[in-house]
Amino acid sequence: MALQPTTNQIYAILDQVMDPELNHSLVELGMIRDIDIDDGRVQVELQLTTPHCPFAGEIEQRIRSALLEMDSVSEVAINRPCARDA
């Protein structure tokens, strides 16, 4: 496995991931609240606009696909605080 990715590298990748409805990057929209990296495992805190966002699954899949393309990422977990509050 390659070296551990940096937070800046993760943000750069996620800046290319577009919200399917608004067609702006998740980073630009402020939807990426936190990133934790531990030995190739990346946890992303994702804040959607609503707990019942109809595009939640697609957005999560786009995040996973983009990050898993990096050689240094072995696993992606997505935490959605609003989903717990729903």
C-alpha positions as CSV (number, residue, x, y, z in Angstrom):
1,M,0.0,0.0,0.0
2,A,1.2,3.5,-0.7
3,L,1.8,6.1,2.0
4,Q,-1.2,7.3,4.0
5,P,-3.2,10.0,2.2
6,T,-3.2,13.5,3.6
7,T,-6.3,15.5,4.5
8,N,-5.5,17.9,1.8
9,Q,-5.4,15.1,-0.8
10,I,-8.7,13.8,0.4
11,Y,-10.3,17.2,0.2
12,A,-8.8,17.7,-3.3
13,I,-10.5,14.4,-4.4
14,L,-13.8,15.3,-2.8
15,D,-13.7,18.7,-4.4
16,Q,-14.2,16.9,-7.7
17,V,-17.3,15.0,-6.4
18,M,-20.5,16.8,-7.5
19,D,-23.8,16.9,-5.8
20,P,-26.2,15.2,-8.3
21,E,-28.9,17.8,-7.8
22,L,-27.0,21.0,-7.4
23,N,-24.1,20.2,-9.7
24,H,-21.5,21.8,-7.3
25,S,-18.8,20.0,-5.4
26,L,-19.5,18.6,-2.0
27,V,-16.6,20.6,-0.6
28,E,-17.8,23.9,-2.2
29,L,-21.3,23.2,-0.7
30,G,-19.8,22.7,2.8
31,M,-21.1,19.1,3.0
32,I,-17.8,17.6,4.0
33,R,-17.5,18.5,7.7
34,D,-14.6,16.4,8.9
35,I,-12.1,13.8,7.6
36,D,-10.3,11.3,9.8
37,I,-7.5,9.1,8.3
38,D,-6.1,6.1,10.0
39,D,-3.7,3.7,8.2
40,G,-5.5,3.9,4.9
41,R,-9.0,4.0,6.3
42,V,-10.8,7.3,5.7
43,Q,-13.8,8.4,7.6
44,V,-15.8,11.3,6.1
45,E,-18.4,13.2,8.0
46,L,-21.0,14.2,5.5
47,Q,-23.7,16.8,6.3
48,L,-26.5,16.6,3.8
49,T,-29.1,19.4,3.3
50,T,-31.8,17.2,4.9
51,P,-31.8,13.9,6.8
52,H,-34.0,12.4,4.1
53,C,-32.1,13.6,1.1
54,P,-33.2,11.5,-1.9
55,F,-29.6,11.5,-3.2
56,A,-27.9,10.3,-0.1
57,G,-27.1,6.9,-1.4
58,E,-25.7,8.3,-4.7
59,I,-23.6,10.9,-2.9
60,E,-22.1,8.3,-0.6
61,Q,-21.4,6.0,-3.6
62,R,-19.7,8.9,-5.4
63,I,-17.5,9.6,-2.3
64,R,-16.5,5.9,-1.9
65,S,-15.7,5.5,-5.6
66,A,-13.6,8.6,-5.8
67,L,-11.6,7.9,-2.6
68,L,-11.1,4.2,-3.3
69,E,-9.4,5.1,-6.6
70,M,-6.5,6.3,-4.5
71,D,-3.8,3.6,-3.9
72,S,-3.4,4.8,-0.4
73,V,-7.0,4.4,0.6
74,S,-8.1,0.9,1.6
75,E,-11.5,1.6,3.2
76,V,-14.0,4.4,3.3
77,A,-16.6,5.0,6.0
78,I,-19.2,7.8,5.8
79,N,-20.8,9.2,8.9
80,R,-24.0,11.3,8.4
81,P,-24.9,13.0,11.7
82,C,-28.3,14.1,10.3
83,A,-29.3,10.5,9.7
84,R,-29.0,9.8,13.4
85,D,-31.3,12.8,14.2
86,A,-34.0,11.8,11.7
